[in-house]
Amino acid sequence: MRTQRGFTLIELMMVVMVAAVMAGIAVPSFREFMAAQRVKNTAFDFAAALLLARSEAVKRNTSISVAQTGANWQGWTVAAGGTTLVTREAPTQVTITPNDVAFTSVPFQGNGRVPNTMRFQFSAADTQTVRCVTIGVSGVPNTTTTSCS
């Protein structure tokens, strides 16, 4: 009697079908995960830029600003006078909304403080995830997983 080796075509088709069903279930969850990670990473990158600006302001004992690039905070630039220290672009899927539309920059004084409390909300259209970066008058940014309200 001959022993059979390998798979039949029907067995292979069943495995492919089960894999396709599992992929169909996983893809929407993965999209949500990726969108949430984009929001989280952008908020943390912004907070890191704020910390850099604050530490440079204290180190140089001069004013340093984090200013928006493009309209509606599509990115930001950390600048000391005419010298650009860092420039970052936000992903196009992430929306950055300050609590006051007049906030086009975050000015750090030479002592590391800012003139008033500022809040920036980070969100994306394809996820429910939001992050809020709050800069208190002490100049230290704080990131939370709630909306800025």
C-alpha positions as CSV (number, residue, x, y, z in Angstrom):
1,M,0.0,0.0,0.0
2,R,1.3,3.5,-0.9
3,T,1.4,6.2,1.7
4,Q,0.1,9.6,0.8
5,R,2.4,12.6,1.1
6,G,1.5,16.3,1.1
7,F,-1.9,18.0,1.1
8,T,-4.9,17.6,-1.2
9,L,-6.2,20.7,-3.0
10,I,-9.3,20.7,-0.8
11,E,-7.2,20.8,2.4
12,L,-5.1,23.6,1.0
13,M,-8.2,25.6,0.0
14,M,-9.7,25.2,3.5
15,V,-6.5,26.5,5.1
16,V,-6.4,29.5,2.8
17,M,-10.1,30.2,3.6
18,V,-9.6,30.1,7.3
19,A,-6.6,32.4,7.0
20,A,-8.6,34.9,4.9
21,V,-11.4,35.0,7.5
22,M,-8.9,35.6,10.3
23,A,-7.2,38.4,8.3
24,G,-10.6,40.0,7.6
25,I,-11.3,40.1,11.3
26,A,-7.8,41.4,12.2
27,V,-7.4,44.2,9.6
28,P,-10.0,46.7,11.0
29,S,-8.5,46.3,14.5
30,F,-5.0,46.9,13.2
31,R,-6.1,50.1,11.4
32,E,-7.5,51.5,14.7
33,F,-4.3,50.5,16.5
34,M,-2.1,52.2,13.9
35,A,-4.2,55.4,14.0
36,A,-4.1,55.5,17.8
37,Q,-0.3,55.0,17.6
38,R,0.0,58.0,15.2
39,V,-1.9,60.2,17.6
40,K,0.2,59.0,20.6
41,N,3.6,59.4,18.8
42,T,2.7,62.8,17.5
43,A,1.7,64.0,21.0
44,F,4.9,62.6,22.5
45,D,7.1,64.2,19.7
46,F,5.4,67.5,20.4
47,A,6.0,67.2,24.2
48,A,9.7,66.3,23.5
49,A,10.1,69.4,21.4
50,L,8.6,71.5,24.2
51,L,11.0,69.9,26.7
52,L,13.9,70.6,24.3
53,A,12.8,74.3,24.0
54,R,12.5,74.7,27.7
55,S,15.9,73.2,28.5
56,E,17.5,75.3,25.8
57,A,15.9,78.4,27.1
58,V,17.2,77.7,30.6
59,K,20.7,76.7,29.3
60,R,21.0,79.8,27.1
61,N,19.1,82.1,29.4
62,T,17.2,83.5,26.4
63,S,13.8,83.2,24.8
64,I,13.1,80.0,22.8
65,S,9.9,79.4,20.9
66,V,8.1,76.4,19.5
67,A,6.2,77.8,16.5
68,Q,3.7,76.2,14.1
69,T,4.8,75.4,10.6
70,G,2.1,75.6,8.0
71,A,-1.5,76.4,9.0
72,N,-3.2,74.8,11.9
73,W,-0.1,73.3,13.5
74,Q,0.8,70.9,10.6
75,G,4.2,70.8,12.2
76,W,6.5,72.8,14.6
77,T,9.9,74.4,14.7
78,V,12.0,75.0,17.8
79,A,13.9,78.2,17.2
80,A,16.3,80.4,19.2
81,G,16.3,83.8,17.6
82,G,17.2,83.1,14.0
83,T,18.6,79.6,14.7
84,T,16.4,76.7,14.0
85,L,17.1,73.8,16.4
86,V,14.4,71.3,15.4
87,T,11.7,71.1,12.8
88,R,9.0,68.3,12.7
89,E,6.1,67.7,10.5
90,A,2.9,66.1,12.0
91,P,1.4,63.2,10.1
92,T,-1.4,64.4,7.8
93,Q,-3.9,62.1,9.5
94,V,-3.3,63.8,12.9
95,T,-5.1,67.1,13.8
96,I,-3.5,69.4,16.4
97,T,-6.0,71.8,17.9
98,P,-4.8,74.4,20.5
99,N,-7.4,75.5,23.1
100,D,-7.0,79.1,21.8
101,V,-6.6,79.7,18.0
102,A,-4.3,82.6,18.8
103,F,-1.6,80.1,19.9
104,T,0.7,80.1,16.9
105,S,3.8,79.6,19.1
106,V,4.8,78.5,22.6
107,P,7.3,81.1,23.9
108,F,9.7,79.9,26.7
109,Q,11.4,82.6,28.7
110,G,15.0,82.4,29.8
111,N,13.9,80.8,33.1
112,G,11.9,78.1,31.3
113,R,8.5,79.4,32.1
114,V,5.7,80.3,29.6
115,P,3.4,83.3,30.0
116,N,0.1,81.3,30.4
117,T,-1.2,77.8,30.4
118,M,-1.7,76.3,26.9
119,R,-3.4,73.1,25.8
120,F,-3.1,71.2,22.5
121,Q,-5.4,68.4,21.6
122,F,-4.2,65.6,19.2
123,S,-6.8,63.5,17.4
124,A,-7.3,61.6,14.2
125,A,-10.5,61.1,12.1
126,D,-10.2,57.3,11.9
127,T,-9.9,56.7,15.7
128,Q,-11.5,57.7,19.0
129,T,-8.1,58.2,20.5
130,V,-7.2,61.7,21.7
131,R,-4.3,63.1,23.6
132,C,-3.9,66.4,25.4
133,V,-0.6,68.1,25.9
134,T,-0.8,70.8,28.6
135,I,2.0,73.3,29.2
136,G,1.6,74.9,32.6
137,V,3.2,78.3,33.5
138,S,6.2,76.4,34.8
139,G,6.9,75.3,31.2
140,V,6.7,71.6,31.9
141,P,4.5,69.7,29.4
142,N,2.1,67.1,30.6
143,T,0.5,64.5,28.3
144,T,-2.9,62.9,29.1
145,T,-5.2,60.5,27.3
146,T,-8.2,62.7,27.7
147,S,-9.5,65.5,25.6
148,C,-8.6,69.1,26.4
149,S,-11.8,70.6,27.8
